[in-house]
């Protein structure tokens, strides 16, 4: 496969815009792995992804990994899978736990930041860190994606440079993993919003 074939079904006006874009993803689990796959298929030029976690069997119900990757660091397995989809995207992965001191360094070159954490406290930390350090750069977060059904209450909302995707009310239940359909929908809402922001001048 060559680059021309990969982009043959894309609108030629958007390819240069997408190819020069750098997108940051914080987390490589249910949201992050799905967001990454969608953005790579869309033709994004570079992804920067960070996560410290390893793949467990329970992750396979909603994350873009395979059974033979159980035990691998998520970012390493995701890199492996993304390269199989598109060798024409540049990848920078960090097997590291994100905190307020390393986020500004790891993601300093991105055009848009995407939050893809499970835990509410990590979401809050990332959003606050991002808006403090990069107030003029968009961040796209997720809130409310557990369970199934209720498509009608999923939405996107903008608060200055913070965008929120999800239902903003469904909470994670202890011992019950989110399910692939709703996680995938919200992840793709986030990925679609990335494209909308990048291509708004087209």
Kinemage of the C-alpha trace (Angstrom):
@kinemage 1
@onewidth
@group {chain A} dominant
@subgroup {mainchain}
@vectorlist {calphas} color= white
{ca unk a 1} P 0.000 0.000 0.000
{ca unk a 2} L 1.222 3.465 -0.842
{ca unk a 3} L 0.220 6.848 0.514
{ca unk a 4} L -1.758 7.765 -2.603
{ca unk a 5} L -3.890 4.627 -2.278
{ca unk a 6} L -4.483 5.219 1.446
{ca unk a 7} L -5.839 8.716 0.820
{ca unk a 8} L -7.648 7.901 -2.440
{ca unk a 9} L -11.113 8.136 -0.840
{ca unk a 10} L -10.389 11.382 1.027
{ca unk a 11} L -11.449 14.818 -0.154
{ca unk a 12} L -8.146 16.200 -1.540
{ca unk a 13} L -8.802 19.584 0.096
{ca unk a 14} L -8.655 18.132 3.601
{ca unk a 15} L -5.638 15.828 3.299
{ca unk a 16} L -2.949 18.556 3.734
{ca unk a 17} L -4.770 19.975 6.773
{ca unk a 18} L -5.103 16.602 8.469
{ca unk a 19} L -1.561 15.541 7.603
{ca unk a 20} L 0.009 18.559 9.312
{ca unk a 21} L -2.143 18.206 12.464
{ca unk a 22} L -0.677 16.993 15.765
{ca unk a 23} L -3.216 15.554 18.205
{ca unk a 24} L -2.573 14.617 21.836
{ca unk a 25} L -4.462 11.796 23.537
{ca unk a 26} L -4.215 11.315 27.308
{ca unk a 27} L -5.030 7.660 27.950
{ca unk a 28} L -4.908 4.607 25.685
{ca unk a 29} L -7.842 2.591 27.037
{ca unk a 30} L -11.486 2.459 25.988
{ca unk a 31} L -11.711 6.054 24.848
{ca unk a 32} L -8.102 6.629 23.851
{ca unk a 33} L -7.588 3.521 21.727
{ca unk a 34} L -10.857 4.085 19.859
{ca unk a 35} L -10.118 7.783 19.323
{ca unk a 36} L -6.643 6.948 18.006
{ca unk a 37} L -7.930 4.361 15.524
{ca unk a 38} L -10.548 6.762 14.148
{ca unk a 39} L -8.096 9.635 13.796
{ca unk a 40} L -5.510 7.463 12.068
{ca unk a 41} L -8.108 6.168 9.606
{ca unk a 42} L -9.121 9.789 8.964
{ca unk a 43} L -5.532 10.669 8.053
{ca unk a 44} L -4.200 12.656 11.018
{ca unk a 45} L -0.496 13.386 10.589
{ca unk a 46} L 0.800 12.792 14.110
{ca unk a 47} L -0.518 11.379 17.376
{ca unk a 48} L 1.059 11.795 20.809
{ca unk a 49} L -0.368 9.238 23.260
{ca unk a 50} L 0.522 8.582 26.898
{ca unk a 51} L -0.649 5.872 29.318
{ca unk a 52} L 1.109 3.825 32.019
{ca unk a 53} L -1.326 0.881 32.092
{ca unk a 54} L -1.027 -2.666 30.751
{ca unk a 55} L -3.666 -4.656 28.879
{ca unk a 56} L -5.880 -6.949 30.954
{ca unk a 57} L -8.462 -9.484 29.731
{ca unk a 58} L -11.293 -7.248 30.966
{ca unk a 59} L -10.116 -4.483 28.601
{ca unk a 60} L -10.954 -6.463 25.473
{ca unk a 61} L -14.690 -5.772 25.731
{ca unk a 62} L -14.225 -2.139 24.620
{ca unk a 63} L -10.597 -1.370 23.770
{ca unk a 64} L -8.770 -1.697 20.448
{ca unk a 65} L -6.505 -4.557 21.514
{ca unk a 66} L -6.313 -8.315 20.955
{ca unk a 67} L -6.035 -11.353 23.206
{ca unk a 68} L -2.402 -12.002 22.242
{ca unk a 69} L -1.518 -8.512 23.511
{ca unk a 70} L -2.660 -9.138 27.094
{ca unk a 71} L 0.100 -8.046 29.478
{ca unk a 72} L 1.639 -5.559 27.036
{ca unk a 73} L 1.805 -1.846 27.830
{ca unk a 74} L -1.227 -0.254 26.192
{ca unk a 75} L 0.764 2.392 24.347
{ca unk a 76} L 3.121 -0.215 22.848
{ca unk a 77} L 0.265 -2.461 21.724
{ca unk a 78} L -1.652 0.525 20.368
{ca unk a 79} L 1.400 1.661 18.409
{ca unk a 80} L 1.674 -1.824 16.933
{ca unk a 81} L -1.987 -1.817 15.886
{ca unk a 82} L -1.996 1.731 14.529
{ca unk a 83} L 1.056 1.041 12.373
{ca unk a 84} L -0.861 -1.838 10.791
{ca unk a 85} L -3.670 0.552 9.888
{ca unk a 86} L -1.546 3.458 8.687
{ca unk a 87} L 2.218 3.694 8.377
{ca unk a 88} L 1.646 7.249 7.094
{ca unk a 89} L 0.904 8.720 10.516
{ca unk a 90} L 3.750 9.652 12.857
{ca unk a 91} L 3.445 8.271 16.377
{ca unk a 92} L 4.946 9.335 19.666
{ca unk a 93} L 3.988 7.182 22.636
{ca unk a 94} L 4.892 7.553 26.299
{ca unk a 95} L 4.545 4.713 28.797
{ca unk a 96} L 4.147 7.045 31.742
{ca unk a 97} L 1.612 8.220 34.291
{ca unk a 98} L 0.512 11.717 33.459
{ca unk a 99} L 0.525 14.480 36.077
{ca unk a 100} L 0.409 18.263 36.116
{ca unk a 101} L 4.185 18.582 35.753
{ca unk a 102} L 4.761 16.338 32.716
{ca unk a 103} L 1.601 17.114 30.724
{ca unk a 104} L 2.834 20.542 29.520
{ca unk a 105} L 6.106 18.973 28.348
{ca unk a 106} L 4.718 15.851 26.641
{ca unk a 107} L 1.916 17.654 24.812
{ca unk a 108} L 3.516 21.056 24.196
{ca unk a 109} L 3.377 20.697 20.390
{ca unk a 110} L -0.203 19.503 19.892
{ca unk a 111} L -2.923 21.419 18.061
{ca unk a 112} L -5.758 19.786 20.013
{ca unk a 113} L -5.715 17.823 23.276
{ca unk a 114} L -8.089 14.899 23.869
{ca unk a 115} L -8.882 13.608 27.366
{ca unk a 116} L -9.413 9.834 27.511
{ca unk a 117} L -9.208 8.842 31.174
{ca unk a 118} L -11.505 6.571 33.196
{ca unk a 119} L -11.195 8.259 36.576
{ca unk a 120} L -12.920 11.549 37.345
{ca unk a 121} L -9.991 12.910 39.347
{ca unk a 122} L -7.602 12.329 36.429
{ca unk a 123} L -10.019 14.009 34.027
{ca unk a 124} L -10.225 17.034 36.307
{ca unk a 125} L -6.457 17.195 36.757
{ca unk a 126} L -5.826 17.073 33.003
{ca unk a 127} L -8.445 19.685 32.144
{ca unk a 128} L -7.239 22.089 34.840
{ca unk a 129} L -3.594 21.575 33.862
{ca unk a 130} L -4.338 22.082 30.190
{ca unk a 131} L -6.464 25.202 30.587
{ca unk a 132} L -3.869 26.704 32.929
{ca unk a 133} L -0.918 26.067 30.632
{ca unk a 134} L -2.561 26.296 27.206
{ca unk a 135} L -5.685 28.461 27.602
{ca unk a 136} L -5.929 29.150 23.872
{ca unk a 137} L -5.683 25.515 22.749
{ca unk a 138} L -8.788 23.288 22.599
{ca unk a 139} L -9.236 20.276 24.873
{ca unk a 140} L -11.934 17.680 24.191
{ca unk a 141} L -13.105 15.687 27.210
{ca unk a 142} L -15.627 12.905 27.810
{ca unk a 143} L -18.222 12.704 30.572
{ca unk a 144} L -20.952 10.092 30.899
{ca unk a 145} L -20.531 6.990 28.743
{ca unk a 146} L -21.400 4.009 30.951
{ca unk a 147} L -24.180 1.538 30.297
{ca unk a 148} L -25.997 1.097 27.014
{ca unk a 149} L -28.684 2.747 24.921
{ca unk a 150} L -29.898 6.296 25.570
{ca unk a 151} L -28.395 7.601 22.350
{ca unk a 152} L -30.748 10.551 22.538
{ca unk a 153} L -28.998 12.081 25.555
{ca unk a 154} L -25.479 11.974 24.134
{ca unk a 155} L -24.271 15.409 23.082
{ca unk a 156} L -21.332 17.787 22.770
{ca unk a 157} L -21.031 21.002 24.761
{ca unk a 158} L -18.562 23.888 24.494
{ca unk a 159} L -17.270 25.978 27.400
{ca unk a 160} L -14.694 28.384 25.939
{ca unk a 161} L -11.873 26.055 24.756
{ca unk a 162} L -13.206 23.046 26.681
{ca unk a 163} L -15.471 20.668 24.766
{ca unk a 164} L -17.347 17.865 26.535
{ca unk a 165} L -18.778 14.772 24.810
{ca unk a 166} L -21.131 12.249 26.431
{ca unk a 167} L -24.326 12.423 28.481
{ca unk a 168} L -22.630 14.221 31.424
{ca unk a 169} L -24.646 12.207 33.950
{ca unk a 170} L -23.937 8.465 33.716
{ca unk a 171} L -21.353 7.386 36.307
{ca unk a 172} L -19.070 4.347 36.327
{ca unk a 173} L -20.273 1.524 38.562
{ca unk a 174} L -17.718 -0.344 40.650
{ca unk a 175} L -16.964 -3.754 39.172
{ca unk a 176} L -18.901 -3.099 35.944
{ca unk a 177} L -16.914 -2.136 32.852
{ca unk a 178} L -18.302 0.332 30.334
{ca unk a 179} L -19.548 -1.423 27.192
{ca unk a 180} L -18.081 -1.149 23.705
{ca unk a 181} L -21.009 0.507 21.876
{ca unk a 182} L -21.400 3.528 24.140
{ca unk a 183} L -17.649 3.916 24.703
{ca unk a 184} L -17.142 3.765 20.944
{ca unk a 185} L -19.868 6.318 20.271
{ca unk a 186} L -18.428 8.861 22.710
{ca unk a 187} L -14.858 8.211 21.536
{ca unk a 188} L -15.948 8.823 17.958
{ca unk a 189} L -17.808 11.965 19.002
{ca unk a 190} L -14.491 13.195 20.366
{ca unk a 191} L -12.594 12.162 17.228
{ca unk a 192} L -15.246 13.746 15.011
{ca unk a 193} L -14.978 16.979 16.985
{ca unk a 194} L -11.210 16.965 16.422
{ca unk a 195} L -11.871 16.880 12.679
{ca unk a 196} L -14.521 19.587 12.950
{ca unk a 197} L -12.109 21.931 14.724
{ca unk a 198} L -9.270 21.222 12.303
{ca unk a 199} L -11.415 21.621 9.195
{ca unk a 200} L -13.651 24.518 10.202
{ca unk a 201} L -11.950 26.858 7.705
{ca unk a 202} L -12.349 24.439 4.755
